[in-house]
Amino acid sequence: MLDFKNREHYDVIVAGASFAGLSVVSRITRGKVLLIDRHEIGSHQASACGTTVKMVKDVGCEKSILQTFDTMALHVKEKETDFYMPRYCTINYEKFCKILAEKGSAEFLLADAKGVSGSKVITSKGAFTADIIVDCTGWPAALASSVKKEYGNRDMVSFGLETEIPYKKDKKLRFFIDKDIIKDGVAWLFPCGRTARFGVASYTGDSKLQSNLERFVGSYGLKVGEIHGGFFCYCLKDPIVNNMFVVGCAAGQTLPLSGEGIRRSVYFGLNCGDIIQNVVDGKLTLAQGLEKYRKMALKTDKKYNDLLTLQNSLLKMSNWELNLITEVISIGPITKWIWGKYSRI
Ligand SMILES: Cc1cc2nc3c(=O)[nH]c(=O)nc-3n(C[C@H](O)[C@H](O)[C@H](O)COP(=O)(O)OP(=O)(O)OC[C@H]3O[C@@H](n4cnc5c(N)ncnc54)[C@H](O)[C@@H]3O)c2cc1C
């Protein structure tokens, strides 16, 4: 437990204890680390939590898996096309976060991170100093935007809304492109054993989606339950702001088109954590560590742009065009080739 009267200096402070922040701290085992979040770890799920089985196993969180899939169904209007997919799964967010949190040695502080001033992180429970500061607070990038205002702007954000309700067993991960459900985005149905996550997302960041979600869930003869969701940023940004590391959705690392951000946040988080451990150990200077992380994080820049082009094109396509493309990409070898490329991003 932290002794708040004795506000010591930390080697590393990480704000945000979700996919990105927990991955960062899971790799720092030597040094004094403070992890800050405004919510208890794992208590605020925002996402549908569909991700690859490989990633979940790689980070030792397989106990969080709810259901696995090797088929994805794409629904364009009433037409359903099935695709092979590398093994994906739905996970229990709370379990995933708690297992990951056990891997690091960070102290946890339940507080609002309000901003940064030099080496000081200002929180609702006072200020704490650190040699290394990491912002993993999701799209508003609470720390980075306190020193660079425009960093957390709403220019390139999607918005998603979701409900998890009891549902019959279903073996497919389902996506829907249907302007009657949502005109500028996609909908999904992700089974989780005896429940399913029904969601809608707008690529243009329209946050008034409750009626779309109700219509979508209603088309299955069901009613919306508790709702969660939020914004996610898909514009890859410079992940270094004033000597601060920025990781995950805060740095726009969620993929355009698919909205897949968990795998990316974990990947960048683990790499960032390794780099930070080297800085703490004195094997790299902070400047070298920052530069190494920046290079790594921006390596996939072109692939993000390609996905963004596809996302923008999708919005302009007619159902006829979408069905034609779906037919082509559902051909076995083509599907495999696409997944091969996509999984490497
Ligand atoms: C409805 C929806 C469905 C999605 N479905 C999927 C999916 O199925 N698969 C997938 O891969 N991606 C999905 N995504 C995207 C994915 O959720 C994000 O890419 C991912 O959560 C990013 O992780 P992160 O750790 O960077 O940020 P977040 O998960 O957003 O975590 C940010 C953390 O910072 C904390 N925080 C924020 N501000 C402060 C502050 N000022 N002080 C202290 N703490 C703060 C928050 O409490 C939170 O714990 C979905 C997103 C939404 C909205």
The ligand as an ORCA input file, in Angstrom:
! r2SCAN-3c Opt
* xyz 0 1
  C     -17.107     -0.308    -27.996
  C     -15.680     -0.672    -28.313
  C     -15.385     -1.962    -28.729
  C     -14.068     -2.317    -29.009
  N     -13.816     -3.604    -29.356
  C     -12.537     -4.011    -29.544
  C     -12.259     -5.376    -29.795
  O     -13.132     -6.231    -29.812
  N     -10.958     -5.733    -30.003
  C      -9.945     -4.829    -29.977
  O      -8.783     -5.208    -30.194
  N     -10.186     -3.515    -29.726
  C     -11.458     -3.091    -29.486
  N     -11.709     -1.774    -29.191
  C     -10.584     -0.839    -29.101
  C      -9.851     -1.064    -27.775
  O     -10.796     -1.036    -26.721
  C      -8.790      0.005    -27.517
  O      -7.927      0.037    -28.620
  C      -8.000     -0.362    -26.265
  O      -8.851     -0.377    -25.139
  C      -6.871      0.622    -26.046
  O      -6.223      0.269    -24.839
  P      -5.494      1.369    -23.955
  O      -4.930      0.671    -22.780
  O      -4.601      2.175    -24.798
  O      -6.643      2.383    -23.508
  P      -7.957      2.133    -22.658
  O      -8.353      0.708    -22.711
  O      -8.915      3.168    -23.118
  O      -7.517      2.439    -21.167
  C      -7.231      3.717    -20.676
  C      -7.120      3.605    -19.166
  O      -6.734      4.877    -18.645
  C      -7.590      5.235    -17.575
  N      -7.675      6.692    -17.573
  C      -8.140      7.485    -18.550
  N      -7.982      8.770    -18.218
  C      -7.395      8.778    -16.994
  C      -6.975      9.800    -16.133
  N      -7.084     11.098    -16.444
  N      -6.424      9.466    -14.940
  C      -6.292      8.151    -14.582
  N      -6.661      7.145    -15.382
  C      -7.211      7.452    -16.581
  C      -8.908      4.542    -17.873
  O      -9.650      4.341    -16.678
  C      -8.427      3.234    -18.492
  O      -8.209      2.246    -17.515
  C     -13.020     -1.366    -28.896
  C     -13.316     -0.076    -28.468
  C     -14.631      0.278    -28.152
  C     -14.927      1.662    -27.665
*
